[in-house]
Amino acid sequence: MTDQLKEAAEKVVQRAVRMGATSADVLIREDDTFSVSVRMGEVETLKQAISRNVLLRVFVGKRTATSTTSDLSPGVVNRLVDDTVEMARITSEDESGGLPDASLFGNDFPDLELLDTTWENLSPPDRIDMAIRAERAALKAHPGIVNSEGATFDYSRSCTVVGNSSGFFGEYEGTGGGIAAAPVVQSQGGMQRDLWMSVSRRVDGLESPEEIGRKAAERALRRLDARKISTCEVPVVFDPMTARSLVGHIFQAVAGESIYRRMSFLIDEVGKRVAAPGVTIVDDARLRGGLGSSPFDDEGIPTQTTPVIEDGVLRNYLHTAYSARKLGTRPTGNGTRAATGTVTIGPTNFYLKNGAHTPEEIIASVKSGLYLVELIGFGVNGVTGDYSKGAVGIWIENGKLSYPVHEITIAGNLRQMFENIEMVGNDLAFLGSVAAPTIKIKKMVISGD
């Protein structure tokens, strides 16, 4: 299949140049997907599909146009190429436009263990059963769990080909899947829900459906009979699910687009301390079996391991070829194709590295504070770093999780929050391309009653 897609990519690029493009590149991706959702032991939705997408970018001098289609028939693709070249002729010039420099491309890529063919040993009934087992385990965990928002099983196998008029053509395949469960627990104080999931490129990397259901139930049960609290300023512990959102804000702040647009609280901070000692964040596209790993990015640039923050010091921003030209530096292999065919900056495996402390040790270090389990809303200013979000958590008293709290808001400033990280956990959990372990921030304002 990769040979067919590569041949199609070559024809697209050749036609673009023949029709007058100065240069061109194309990404063709084929996805074979399966997804099922169940609720109360019954299948609610079931979908299996094979899709293909062509994402084209052409340059006429410094003028650029992009386009996309899911129809790979020769007539449709030829018209798409011709129309895209014509569109490029009438767009405005951009001095930073163009393909990556030809010297950046390579053809010697490591095996990143992205493909696991044993997924194919799971029949559709097997896959459905895994979702049912996860939900069943959650429902059996406690008498108070009387309902469910369901459980899911998802799987995909993809083949990606990138080619351009500089002569680079590369391809790779990958698999991935996940299981999730979301039970609902009821008491006199009302109903609460929570979820847990496991995601991996390999079948044997998934937690068992029973373990996923059990953890989801535990998370829901600990939220029962939540209380309100008075406004205070105390230490706040972010669990891995909430900590990953903080790390995601750092990604937005170091993305080259944010830097050249002057829309980041980390502008002109390379080489300066922006977080506490012991805080190390990397973007590692070469992590073996990583959910965001790939040998090259969507522009064909070889990927790499990029240190972003090392022991609290900002080391690098992340770039596509375009943002690198704008800022006079090199691309970092973070090019990602948007649905329109344009190239944006995306994370690969962007994560806060493990620290030395267990989650239990971190909780035990707090005399009085908050353990966060959910963040609500979008109250983050990427330019100033000001941070304010609704939250749900568990109150810590004398080093122990005591009772759930809700209807609160936590507030601070992202720069100060990262500078005030006192402890980093050793429980890094990859549930997507951005990940983090448990972290403890020295103090934050919690607004309650």
N, C-alpha and C positions, 0 to 999 in steps of 0.2 A: 504493500500500500504506500509506503514512503516513496518508492520509486515513481509511482504514478503522480503523487503530489509534487515531487521534485520536478518531474517533467512539465507539469502544469505551471509551476512557478517560473521555470526557465522560459516557457512560451510567453507568459505575461510580461516579463521583463524585456524580452527581445522585441515584442510588439510595441511596448511603450517607447523604446529607443527608436524603433523604426518609424513611429508616428511623430517623432520630433522631440521627445523628452531628452533633456541633457543627462539625466540619471533617474533611476527608479529603484524601488524595492517593494517586496511583497511578502506577506505572511499568509500561509494557507494552513488552516488547522482543521483536523477532523476529530470529532468527539463522539464516542460511543458511550451513552449514559443510561443508567438504570436508577430509578428512585421509587420508593414505596413509603407510604405513610399509613399507619394503622392507629386505630383508636378503640379502646375497650375490646381488644382482640379481633377486630374486624378490619379488613383492608378498606381504606377510604380513597386513596389515590394510588395509581400504579402507572408508571411511565417508562418506556424504553424507546430510545431514539438514537439515530445516527445523523449527525449534522456536519456540514462543511461550510467554512467561511473563507472568503478571499478578502484580505485587507491590503489595499494598494495605496502606494504613495509615489507621486511623480514630481520631478523638478524640471522646470524650464528656466534655466539660469538660476536666479534666486527666488523664483516664484514657485509656489507649492500648491498641490491639490491632493486630496485623499478621497477614497471611495471604498465601498464594500458591497459584497454580494454573497448570497448563500447558494447561488446557482452557478455551477461550474461548467455548464454546457458551453461549447466553443463560441457560439454566436453571442450569447449573453456576455461572456468574459471579454470578447473582442470589442463589443460596443462600450463596455465599461471602461476599458483601457483607453479607447479613442476619446470618449467623453471626458475622462479625467485629464488627459493631456490638454484638451481644449480649455478645460476649466483653469488649469495651471497658467495658461497663457494670459488670462485676464485678471489674475490675482495680483496683489501688491507684492513688491519685492521685499525680501527680508534678508539682510546681510548675514544672519546667523543660520539661514536655511541650508539644506544640502545633506547628502549622505555623510555618514561618519568617514573620516579619513581612511583611505584604503589600507594604510599600514596597521590599522587597529584590528583587522580581521585575521582570524586564524583557522586552522582545521585540525588541530590536535587537542581533542577534548577528553577529559577523564570520564570513566564510568561512574556516574553519580547514583547508581542503584535506584533509578526512578521507575522502573518497570517490574511488576510482579505478575506473571501470567497465571499464578495459582488462583487469582480472583475468578478466573473462568471455570474453575472447578465448582464454584457455588452456583447451583441452578437457581432459577427464579423462585421456586418454593423455598430453597435454603435461605435466600436473601430475605424473603418475607418473614420466614420463621425467626430470623435474628432480630428483626424489629419487634415481633410479637413477644419474644422471650425477654427483651429489655423492658417492655411495658409490663409484662406479667411480674417480673421480679420487683419492679417498683410498687405495683399494687399489693403484692404480698408482704412488703416490708413492714407495714404497720396498719392496724385496723382503721386508723384515721384517714388513710389514703383511700378515698372512695371514688375518685374520678381521675381523669387523665386528659391532658391536651394532646396525647398521642406519643408515638415513637416513630422513628424514621430509619431507613437504611438507604444510603446513597453510594453509587459507584460510578466512576468514569475512567475511560481509557482514551487518551488523546495522542494524536500524532501531529507534530508541528514542523513545518518547513519554512525557512526564511531564506530569501535569495535577493540579490541585487545586481545592478549593472556594473559593479566593481569586480564581479566574478565570484563573490561569496555565495555558496549554497550549502546550507546545513540542515540537518533534521534530527529530531529525537522523539522518543515515545515515553509516555509516563502513565501511571495508574494511580488511583487514590479512591478511598472510600471512607465512610463514617457511619456511626450509629449514634442516635440521640434518643433520650426519653425525657418527658416533661410531665411528671405526676402532679396531681392536685390534692392537697390535704385539707381537711375540714375540722374545725373545733367550734366551741361556743363563741370564740372571738372572731370567727369568719373563716374565709378560705385563702389559702396561699398556694402558690405554684413555684417550682424551680425546675432546673434541668441539669443534665450532665451529658457529655458527649465524648466520643473518642474518634480521632481522625488519624489516618495513616496511609502511606503509599502501599504498604504491604498488609496482607491479610493477618499475618501473625503479629503485626504491630498494634492491632486493635485490642482494647480491653474486651473481656467477654461481655455479652449482652447482660448477663446476670449482674456483673460488677457495675456496669453502667446504670442499670435500673436501681441497684442498691444505693449508689452514690447520689443519684437524682432524688431518691426518696429521702435520704439523710438531709440533703440540702433544703428540700421543701419542709420537712418536719421542724428544722431548727428556726424557721421563720414564723411559727405559730404564735398567736397571742402577742403580737408586737406592741410595744409601748411608744409613747412620745417621750422626748427628753427636753430638758431646758437648753438654751443656747450656752455653748461653752467652747473653750479652746483646749484641745487634748491631742494626744498621739492618735494617728489613724493608721491602721494596718489594711493594706489592699491585698485581697486574695489574688491568685493568678488570673482569674477571669477579669477582675477589675483593673489589675495592674497592667494588663496588656493594653488597655485603652490609653493609659498614661504614656506607655512606650509608643503607641500609635501617634500621639501628639508630637513626640520628639521626631518621628519620621516626617510628619508634615513640616516641621520647623527646619529640617535639614535638607529637604527636597530642593534641588536647584531652582525649580520654578518659583518657590517661595522666596528664595534668596535674591534672584535678579529682579523680582517684582517688589522687593523690599517689604514683604508681608510675613516676616518671621521675627520672633523674639530672640533668635540666635544669629542675626546678621552680624558679620564682622567679628565673630567670636572664636574662630578657629585658633587653637593654641591656648585658649583661656579656660579656666575652670568654670564649668557650668553645672556640675553635679558633685555630690559628695565623693570622697575617696572610696574606692571599692565598687563604684558604679561603672560598669563596662557594657556598652551597647555595640553590637556589630550587625552588619548586613552581610549575610554569608550565603551566597548563591551556590557555593560548592559544598554545602553540608550534605553528606551522603544520605540519601533517602529523605531529604528535607521536603516539606510540603511546598516550599517556594523555590526549590533548587532547579537549575537548568544550566546546560553547558554554555549557552549564549543567550543574550536578551533578544527582544523582539525587533531590534535593529541589526542583529547578527554580531554584536560586539561580545567578545568573550566575557563571561561573568567572572566574579572574583569575590574574595572575602575583604570587605571594607570595614576597618575600625571606624566607628562613628564617635563614640565617647570611650576613652581609655582612662580608667581609674579617676573618673570625674572630669577629665580634660577633653574638650571637643577637638577631634582630629580631622574630620572630613565632612563635606557635604556630599550628596548623591546626585548623579547627573546622567542625562541623556546626552547625545551628541550636540543637540541644540543648546541646552542649558550650559554645557561645558564651553561651547563657543562664546556664548554670551558673557561668561565669567572668566574666559581665558585659561581654562584648565582642561583636564582629560575626562572623558565619560567613564562612569564606573560600572557600566553593564546593568543599568536599572531601567532601560527602555521597555515600556509596556504599551501594547496597542490598545487604544480605546475602541469602542464599537464602531466609531466613525472612520477608523483607519489611522487617525492621528496618533502620534507617539507621546506618551506622558511618562512621568517618573513614578515607578512603583516599587514597593518593598519586595525583597526575595524572602530570605529567612531573617527578619529584622527582630532582634531579641535582646533582652537584658540578660546577661550571663548570670549563672547561679552564684550565690554567695555561700557563706559557711554555716548558715543557721537553719535549723529545722523550723517549720511553721509553728510548732509547739513552743520552741524556745522564744520565738518572736512574740507570740501571744503572752507568754509568761513574763516577758520583760515590761509589760504595760500594767501599771497600777490601776489606771482608770482611763479608758479610751474606747475607740470604735474599731470593730473588725468589719470591713466593707464586703458585701456580697453582691450588690447590684448598684449600678449608676444609671440615672435617668436624665434624659434631656441632652441639650447640645450647647451648654453655656461655656464655651471656650473661645477666647480671643487669641487667634494665632499670632497677631502682631505684638500685643503687649504681654501675652502669656497669662492673662487673668483667667481664673478658672472658677466656675460655680456650677454644681450639678446636684440634682435631687439624688437621694441615696437611700438604700436599705442596708441595714447591717445588724450586727450583734454586739451588744455592749460588753466590754471587757472590764471586769472588776477583780482586783488583786490577782492579775495574771490568768484569769479564767473566763471563758465565754459564759456570760450570765443570762442574758435575755435579749430577744430581738427588739430592734427599734426601727421605726419608719417615720414617714412624713418629716424628713430632715433634709437640709441642704448643706453640702460641704463646700468650702470656699478657700481659695488661696491663689498663688501665682506659680505657674509651672516651673519657672526658673528657681524660685525659692523652694518649691516642693522637692525638686531633685537635689538641690543643695542640702536639704534637710533630711534626706534619706539616712536613717540611722542603722538599719539592718536590712540585708538582702537574703532571702530564703534560698534553699537548695532544691526547691520543688518546681523547677521550670517545666511548664506544660505547653506543648505545641498543639494548639487547636486551630491554627491558621498560619498565615505568613508573618504575623506579628505575635510575639509571645513574651512572657515574663514569669518569674517566680513571685512568691509572696514578698512584699516590701513593707517596711515600717517608716512612716514619715513622722518626724519629731513632734510636730503639732500643726493642726489646722483648725479653722473656725468651723464649728458645727452649729447651724441655725435650727432651732427647734421651737418649742413653745416660748 
